[in-house]
Amino acid sequence: MKKMKMKKVFAGILSAALVACALTGCGGGGNTASDGSVTISVGDWPTKEGASLDRRNEQKATFEAANQNVTIEPDTWSFDLRTFYPKAEAGLLPNVFRTHFTESQKLMDGEYTYDITEILKEKGLYDNLNPQLLDLISRDGKALMLPTEAYSIGLMYNVDLFEKAGLMEADGTPKQPKDWNEMAEFAVKIKEATGKSGFALTTSNNTGGWLFTNIAWSYGVDFMEQDADGSWKATFNTQEAIDALQFIKDLRWKYDVLPAGALVDQKEQVKLYATGEAGMILAAGSTSASVAPYEMDVNHVGIMPIPAGPKRHVSLLGGTVNCISENSTPEQAEAGIDWLMHIGTDYRVTDALRDSKEKSYQQKVENGEAIGVKSLSIWNDNAEVSALTDELIEKYGNINQNHVRLYNEALVSDTIELQAEEPVCAQDLYGILDSLIQNVLNDENADCKALIEKANTDFQTNYLNNLDY
């Protein structure tokens, strides 16, 4: 398999990135000595003084005490496409590093990650992984990454605004829009009853396009396909894509339920929701923790499954994965997985893991976070840690469970199809889709068909054509 690289831009960033790496001391550390001692470099090491750094240093000390032949070498590098490829080509990646599902396909295509299949099987991790996630981190039957967290997109709603609009049942369960058109009707009711925006959608920093893919998929859009020769073709110049964009346009000009500004980033979206300025947003369940800075009443936090579209009922499956760099030795690879298990990626409930998770929930309570919304588990239902998570949510939960019950139940059902992010150039696609959204929100006369045609051509010409296999 050939390594995939971005042509044209790669050479220009190589030397600059390597200089930056040299100045910051990033990457590359780690070796296996003849006496059996192993040193592994671990990325994403906290840089600021405080609880996170203290906790990581404590974990390092306890790990090294329990594994006296292993030394952890902290590396502050975090995944960034601008520096990843140069570091990978130069052998400067940390032995252990983290990235998002968005990037997993290109990393596996490029053979930048170590085959950890047998290590996972020997340690019991492989058979306890969530099968849906196992498919995403595998290639040709080989597990090339280890998931650490996963999420699906839902419809978060402000309970206070829902109540004022008559959209709550007597038991605290929300009325649930069955599709996007009904969601728009709910948004109208919220605005009429409260004067607040019924719905807020991100439109910038690639998050608008990221969330829009959920809507587009549900309309039946396929953004790209791979030809037999390995090349990629943009395929969203379709009526389905036009209809999905028209729905976004209608939210502004037909239903008039969006915030006044056309530029809304993810932070602003959460603020609008948490301060009661917007009735609904699309978000991952973990977003419920992000309302704390705005002192939102946790009893006003609610989330339900994402609405269905004309063709599919689908939600984006996202999350983070840990990788072992492909130039690691077998001893480093095993030590890396042992380290990940030590800091919490484990299906078993050890005393240390229980203590770590308990402290995590206690910290959430102290931070004023809303507790009760579940995440998509990286483990199957039989894993011990799945039961522990449910136990801690029940123990520390501080929100009305009926406000989130529909979302939590959907996570363990097969009623909604989960789809991974687009396989290549996903962030570039999101940027293009951001522009589409901004166009139709700013211009009542915007031509959705013409915009989609141009976007499809631009994505093909500027990005997909620059992939080399």
Secondary structure, DSSP 4 states (H G I P E B T S, - for coil): -PPPEETTHHHHHHHHHHHHHHHHT-S--EEE-TTS-EEEEESS---SSSHHHHHHHHHHHHHHHHSTTEEEEE------HHHHHHHHHTT-S-SEEEEEHHHHHHHHHTT-B---HHHHHHTT-GGGB-HHHHHHTEETTEE--EEEEEEEEEEEEEHHHHHHTT-B-TTSPBP--SBHHHHHHHHHHHHHHHSSBS-B---STTHHHHHHHHHHHHTT---EEE-TTS-EEE---SHHHHHHHHHHHHHHHTS--S-S-S---HHHHHHHHHTTSBSEEEEEGGGGGGGGGGT--GGGEEEEEPPB-SS--EEEEEEEEEEEBTT--HHHHHHHHHHHHHTT--SS--HHHHHHHHHHHHHHHHHT-------B-SB-TTSHHHHHHHHHHHHH--S-GGGTHHHHHHHTSSSSEEEEPPSSSHHHHHHHHHHHHHHHHH-TT--HHHHHHHHHHHHHHHTGGGEE-
